Amino acid sequence: MKEINASEFESEVIKGGKVVLDFYSTECPPCEAVAPKFEGLSKLYGEDIKFLKIFRQQSRELAEQLGVKSSPSLLFFDNGKQVGNMLSGGIKRSEIIKELDNMLSESRQQEIKSHLKSSISEYDVMILGAGPGGLTAGLYLCQSKINTVLIDIALPGGQVSTTHEVSNYPGFIEPQPGYMLSHNMSEQTKQCGSVYKVAVDVNKIDLDKKEVIIDEFETVKAKKIIIATGTSPNLMGVPGEKELKGKGISYCATCDAKYYNDKDVVIVGGGNSAVEEADFISKFAKKITMVHQFDAFTANKQAQEKLFANPKISTLFEHEPRGFVREGDKIITEVENLKTKTTSKLISDGVFVFIGMKPNIELFKDKLKLDQWGYIKTDEDMRTSMKDIYAVGDVISKKYRQITTAVADGTIAAVAIAKEMD
Ligand SMILES: Cc1cc2nc3c(=O)[nH]c(=O)nc-3n(C[C@H](O)[C@H](O)[C@H](O)COP(=O)(O)OP(=O)(O)OC[C@H]3O[C@@H](n4cnc5c(N)ncnc54)[C@H](O)[C@@H]3O)c2cc1C
């Protein structure tokens, strides 16, 4: 692997044959997450593809010319031509492999893969999920000098990093941008010395053996596991939703509201998330229609008062979406009036859905005792029904799912484990 500067771009990249180029920055957690994957793959694919990196801050003009807008960004070149997809942000190892493979013949891909050596690493505690629950557990365990690894399929931070503003996390007088709060939590845990394996593919979780396989070749073992995998947004399950997911239907206001400047938006839902995110989306959108199945919102009173005072937002109670279609630039939402059973159409530029969450338990759900909604049952020390397996945060069976409660669960599990291991 070699570092180049902008003046070497022509000779090293354009005339360089098959090349992958990493635009990185300093003080960039996603760059730190991708660096070991890039280095590992350079050893595997290095005979066929040149692995180069370039410091983005010192190569601004070149980065702009190539359409690089964030760090890290990986660009692939074959004989001077940019090929494949540019990868940015929380890049997974499997995504890089896919692009590298596309530059090689099938037989060569097989040959390279045959050299892949699996690896095993061992820790005292493995935490699955680096949201507030997992990060807090990681911090306490690390401060107790317990060898801990945090594994996440995304970058650290969990749902907080996609929440535009957090006003109820104690210790901050002013509301905090969610990404900042999660960044601080993550850095605090990392600085203590916990090992991070983030933006990885989690292929298999074996709770009996306390083993997890990541990125297909690496086995991570631990004496104890804390499950902190949180929840994911519920889908509505109506025609057109899957097809338009990410192409007009969104589940994350922080990520996508900015694309709806001066546009018409439909929001589905009526709980805290829907009502609070509607307020945020209204900073961009021209007009918002809230579609909710009941005759009143279930969000807290303060949030509701703010919403009803917002002239951009109108409500459609006792209605439910029945399907979505795209017509040109517009999304047509077919809604049913639950009282009259008649249907009508809402025309908008985009749809946001906030209709609750489901626990992320797919890879181990048959092993643990769950409540009737699929959340993991725990005791007061956050122990699950399996020995040495703990669970914390939104993924457990409890009444209130907030950052403070996830943080509290993480604390309890870590202190209980530290006492046991003492
Ligand atoms: C839109 C919205 C706004 C919110 N606003 C607020 C607010 O203002 N105040 C407040 O207190 N709370 C708020 N919440 C709730 C709060 O975000 C959650 O309670 C909190 O993030 C839960 O933390 P957690 O660590 O349990 O899970 P999460 O934050 O969900 O983190 C779980 C982590 O696990 C990872 N993961 C998932 N599956 C796997 C796997 N198989 N292997 C490894 N890792 C995995 C995920 O990538 C994620 O990083 C909001 C939630 C939403 C959706």
The ligand as a Tripos MOL2 file, in Angstrom:
@<TRIPOS>MOLECULE
LIG
   53    58     1     0     0
SMALL
NO_CHARGES

@<TRIPOS>ATOM
      1 C1        -36.1530    8.9940   15.3030 C.3       1 LIG1
      2 C2        -35.7670    8.7180   16.7280 C.ar      1 LIG1
      3 C3        -35.5790    9.7700   17.6090 C.ar      1 LIG1
      4 C4        -35.2250    9.5050   18.9540 C.ar      1 LIG1
      5 N1        -35.0540   10.5680   19.7960 N.ar      1 LIG1
      6 C5        -34.6920   10.3340   21.0890 C.ar      1 LIG1
      7 C6        -34.4840   11.4200   22.0010 C.ar      1 LIG1
      8 O1        -34.6450   12.5880   21.6440 O.2       1 LIG1
      9 N2        -34.1250   11.1180   23.2850 N.ar      1 LIG1
     10 C7        -33.9470    9.8110   23.7340 C.ar      1 LIG1
     11 O2        -33.6050    9.6120   24.8910 O.2       1 LIG1
     12 N3        -34.1340    8.7800   22.8740 N.ar      1 LIG1
     13 C8        -34.5040    8.9970   21.5830 C.ar      1 LIG1
     14 N4        -34.6850    7.9420   20.7310 N.ar      1 LIG1
     15 C9        -34.4890    6.5690   21.2450 C.3       1 LIG1
     16 C10       -33.0000    6.2310   21.3840 C.3       1 LIG1
     17 O3        -32.3500    6.5250   20.1600 O.3       1 LIG1
     18 C11       -32.8260    4.7700   21.7570 C.3       1 LIG1
     19 O4        -33.5390    4.4980   22.9390 O.3       1 LIG1
     20 C12       -31.3460    4.4080   21.9770 C.3       1 LIG1
     21 O5        -30.5750    4.7170   20.8410 O.3       1 LIG1
     22 C13       -31.2100    2.9260   22.2890 C.3       1 LIG1
     23 O6        -29.8560    2.5970   22.3800 O.3       1 LIG1
     24 P1        -29.3490    1.1010   22.1230 P.3       1 LIG1
     25 O7        -27.8880    1.1240   22.3650 O.co2     1 LIG1
     26 O8        -30.1760    0.1590   22.8720 O.co2     1 LIG1
     27 O9        -29.6810    0.7790   20.5980 O.3       1 LIG1
     28 P2        -29.3590    1.5300   19.2250 P.3       1 LIG1
     29 O10       -29.1030    2.9590   19.4170 O.co2     1 LIG1
     30 O11       -30.4530    1.1330   18.3100 O.co2     1 LIG1
     31 O12       -28.0000    0.8430   18.7400 O.3       1 LIG1
     32 C14       -27.9730   -0.4980   18.3430 C.3       1 LIG1
     33 C15       -26.7140   -0.7600   17.5430 C.3       1 LIG1
     34 O13       -26.6460   -2.1580   17.2510 O.3       1 LIG1
     35 C16       -26.1930   -2.3500   15.9080 C.3       1 LIG1
     36 N5        -26.6280   -3.6680   15.4420 N.ar      1 LIG1
     37 C17       -27.8550   -4.0570   14.9940 C.ar      1 LIG1
     38 N6        -27.8320   -5.3650   14.6850 N.ar      1 LIG1
     39 C18       -26.5770   -5.8200   14.9250 C.ar      1 LIG1
     40 C19       -25.9280   -7.0990   14.8120 C.ar      1 LIG1
     41 N7        -26.5600   -8.1780   14.3530 N.pl3     1 LIG1
     42 N8        -24.6330   -7.1970   15.1660 N.ar      1 LIG1
     43 C20       -23.9490   -6.1020   15.6410 C.ar      1 LIG1
     44 N9        -24.5150   -4.8740   15.7580 N.ar      1 LIG1
     45 C21       -25.8060   -4.7430   15.4200 C.ar      1 LIG1
     46 C22       -26.8100   -1.1760   15.1520 C.3       1 LIG1
     47 O14       -26.0950   -0.9020   13.9730 O.3       1 LIG1
     48 C23       -26.7050   -0.0410   16.1880 C.3       1 LIG1
     49 O15       -25.5140    0.7010   16.0490 O.3       1 LIG1
     50 C24       -35.0380    8.1650   19.3890 C.ar      1 LIG1
     51 C25       -35.2000    7.1170   18.4880 C.ar      1 LIG1
     52 C26       -35.5610    7.3790   17.1570 C.ar      1 LIG1
     53 C27       -35.7260    6.2390   16.2000 C.3       1 LIG1
@<TRIPOS>BOND
     1     1     2 1
     2     2     3 ar
     3     2    52 ar
     4     3     4 ar
     5     4     5 ar
     6     4    50 ar
     7     5     6 ar
     8     6     7 ar
     9     6    13 1
    10     7     8 2
    11     7     9 ar
    12     9    10 ar
    13    10    11 2
    14    10    12 ar
    15    12    13 ar
    16    13    14 ar
    17    14    15 1
    18    14    50 ar
    19    15    16 1
    20    16    17 1
    21    16    18 1
    22    18    19 1
    23    18    20 1
    24    20    21 1
    25    20    22 1
    26    22    23 1
    27    23    24 1
    28    24    25 2
    29    24    26 1
    30    24    27 1
    31    27    28 1
    32    28    29 2
    33    28    30 1
    34    28    31 1
    35    31    32 1
    36    32    33 1
    37    33    34 1
    38    33    48 1
    39    34    35 1
    40    35    36 1
    41    35    46 1
    42    36    37 ar
    43    36    45 ar
    44    37    38 ar
    45    38    39 ar
    46    39    40 ar
    47    39    45 ar
    48    40    41 1
    49    40    42 ar
    50    42    43 ar
    51    43    44 ar
    52    44    45 ar
    53    46    47 1
    54    46    48 1
    55    48    49 1
    56    50    51 ar
    57    51    52 ar
    58    52    53 1
@<TRIPOS>SUBSTRUCTURE
     1 LIG1         1 GROUP 0 **** ****
